Each structure stands twice: as C-alpha cells, then as structure tokens.
Amino acid sequence: MTTVNFYEEISDEKLKFAVITAKKDGKWIFCKHKNRNTYEIPGGHREPGETIDETAKRELYEETGAVNYTITPVCVYSVIAEDNFNGEETFGKLYFAEVRSLEKELHSEIEKIILTDDLPKHLTYPKIQPKLLAEVQRRGIC
C-alpha cells in the first residue's frame, strides 16, 4: 500500500525530493526517461549543499529544458510505501511552474517530454503522481 500525505511545512533537512507540476501553453508537461516506457512529472533528488528550491529549478531545467518560467512552492508531501525506503516516510516539496519557453534539446537522462491535457496512461509512479497533480489542482494553483 502507498500513502501520500500533504503538509504545509516540515524541517528543511527532511526534504529529499522536489517535484514540479508544470504547464506550458495550458498543457501539463510530462517526461519520459530514456530507460523507461512510462511518463512522470519532472522532479528528482536533492543534491548535497543544494536548497530544495535550487533542486526544483535544476530538475525542471534538466528534465524539461525550461528556461523561462515562474515557479511556485505548493506544499510538502510525503510517501509511505513498503517498496520505498523500507517503508519509511520520505518527504519532498511540491511545486507548480508556468513555463514560457523550452530549449529545443534536452541535456539529461530524459528522452522526450510531452504536453497533454490529461495524465498519460502509463505513469512511472501511478500511485503517487495523480495525487500530487490533484493536490495542485485542489489548491487552485494552476
């Protein structure tokens, strides 16, 4: 079983991930990793010495090529799953970005991005990603 929780704040050192729900021209941006046949919301692990906001901006650029955008923190989220970090609750920060322009070429492990009105059928994290997107929509941020 996978549980996703939402919080307004948590101590900064607990934040391991940044996930960025993003739109361009009114459509959601999803990424396809070169080694997977699924799509995901842009995001990734925080690197040593990086603030979580820096993580969000770096991951958004690396995974989508976004170069002109506004990014807004939404909330903190957590995931508890037996197959994730030995069932420990892990924390990340959820963001929303309005992307105005993208580079033509991606410079990361991402093979391609798609712009869509709806969730893709094949998600990398189907028990987590729809809940993150729904929370952004529930809060009326996008």
C-alpha positions as CSV (number, residue, x, y, z in Angstrom):
1,M,0.0,0.0,0.0
2,T,1.2,3.5,-0.8
3,T,0.2,6.5,1.2
4,V,0.7,10.1,0.1
5,N,0.3,12.9,2.8
6,F,0.4,16.6,2.4
7,Y,1.8,19.2,4.9
8,E,2.3,22.9,4.9
9,E,5.8,22.8,6.4
10,I,8.4,20.4,7.6
11,S,12.0,20.9,8.7
12,D,14.2,21.6,5.7
13,E,16.7,18.8,6.3
14,K,13.9,16.2,5.9
15,L,13.2,17.3,2.3
16,K,14.8,14.8,-0.1
17,F,12.9,15.5,-3.3
18,A,11.5,18.3,-5.4
19,V,8.6,17.5,-7.8
20,I,7.4,20.2,-10.2
21,T,4.0,20.0,-11.8
22,A,4.4,22.2,-14.8
23,K,2.3,23.7,-17.6
24,K,3.2,25.2,-21.0
25,D,0.5,26.8,-23.2
26,G,-2.1,25.4,-20.8
27,K,-1.0,21.8,-21.1
28,W,0.8,19.6,-18.5
29,I,4.4,18.7,-19.1
30,F,5.4,15.1,-18.6
31,C,8.8,13.5,-19.1
32,K,9.9,10.1,-20.5
33,H,13.2,8.8,-19.1
34,K,15.5,7.1,-21.7
35,N,15.4,3.8,-19.7
36,R,11.6,3.6,-19.1
37,N,8.5,3.3,-21.1
38,T,6.5,5.5,-18.7
39,Y,5.9,9.1,-18.1
40,E,6.5,11.2,-15.0
41,I,6.1,14.6,-13.5
42,P,9.5,16.5,-13.6
43,G,11.5,16.2,-10.4
44,G,14.3,14.4,-8.5
45,H,16.6,14.1,-5.6
46,R,18.2,16.9,-3.7
47,E,21.9,17.1,-4.1
48,P,24.3,17.8,-1.2
49,G,24.6,21.5,-0.4
50,E,21.6,22.4,-2.5
51,T,18.5,24.2,-1.2
52,I,15.2,22.4,-2.1
53,D,14.3,25.5,-4.3
54,E,17.6,25.1,-6.2
55,T,16.7,21.4,-6.6
56,A,13.4,22.3,-8.1
57,K,14.8,24.7,-10.6
58,R,17.7,22.4,-11.6
59,E,15.4,19.4,-12.1
60,L,12.8,21.5,-14.1
61,Y,15.6,22.6,-16.4
62,E,17.3,19.2,-16.7
63,E,14.1,17.2,-17.3
64,T,12.1,19.7,-19.5
65,G,14.6,22.2,-20.9
66,A,12.5,25.0,-19.3
67,V,14.5,28.3,-19.5
68,N,11.8,30.9,-19.0
69,Y,9.3,30.2,-16.2
70,T,7.8,31.1,-12.9
71,I,7.9,28.5,-10.2
72,T,5.8,28.5,-7.0
73,P,6.0,26.2,-4.0
74,V,2.8,24.4,-3.3
75,C,3.3,22.3,-0.2
76,V,5.3,19.5,1.3
77,Y,4.3,15.9,0.5
78,S,5.4,12.5,1.9
79,V,5.2,9.0,0.6
80,I,5.0,5.8,2.7
81,A,5.3,2.6,0.7
82,E,6.7,-0.8,1.6
83,D,8.8,-0.8,-1.6
84,N,10.1,2.7,-1.0
85,F,13.0,3.4,1.5
86,N,12.0,0.3,3.6
87,G,8.6,1.7,4.3
88,E,9.9,4.9,5.9
89,E,8.0,8.2,5.4
90,T,10.0,10.2,2.9
91,F,9.4,13.9,2.3
92,G,9.6,16.2,-0.8
93,K,8.4,19.6,-1.8
94,L,5.8,20.0,-4.5
95,Y,5.9,23.0,-6.9
96,F,4.0,24.4,-9.8
97,A,5.7,26.1,-12.7
98,E,4.3,28.1,-15.6
99,V,6.7,27.5,-18.4
100,R,7.0,30.1,-21.1
101,S,9.9,28.7,-23.2
102,L,11.8,25.4,-23.5
103,E,15.2,24.7,-25.0
104,K,15.0,22.6,-28.2
105,E,17.4,20.0,-26.9
106,L,17.3,18.1,-23.6
107,H,20.6,17.6,-21.8
108,S,19.8,14.8,-19.4
109,E,18.5,11.3,-19.0
110,I,15.1,12.4,-20.3
111,E,14.4,11.1,-23.8
112,K,11.4,13.4,-24.5
113,I,8.7,15.5,-23.0
114,I,5.0,15.6,-23.9
115,L,2.4,18.3,-23.4
116,T,-1.0,17.0,-22.6
117,D,-4.4,17.9,-21.2
118,D,-4.6,14.7,-19.1
119,L,-2.5,12.3,-17.2
120,P,-0.7,9.9,-19.6
121,K,-1.9,6.3,-19.3
122,H,1.5,4.8,-18.4
123,L,2.9,6.6,-15.4
124,T,6.2,5.8,-13.7
125,Y,4.6,6.3,-10.2
126,P,0.9,5.7,-10.8
127,K,0.1,5.5,-7.0
128,I,1.8,8.9,-6.3
129,Q,1.8,11.2,-9.4
130,P,-2.0,11.5,-9.8
131,K,-2.3,12.5,-6.1
132,L,0.4,15.2,-6.5
133,L,-1.3,16.7,-9.6
134,A,-4.7,16.5,-7.8
135,E,-3.4,18.4,-4.8
136,V,-2.1,21.3,-7.1
137,Q,-5.5,21.4,-8.8
138,R,-7.4,21.2,-5.5
139,R,-5.5,24.3,-4.2
140,G,-6.4,26.2,-7.4
141,I,-2.7,27.0,-8.2
142,C,-2.8,26.1,-11.9
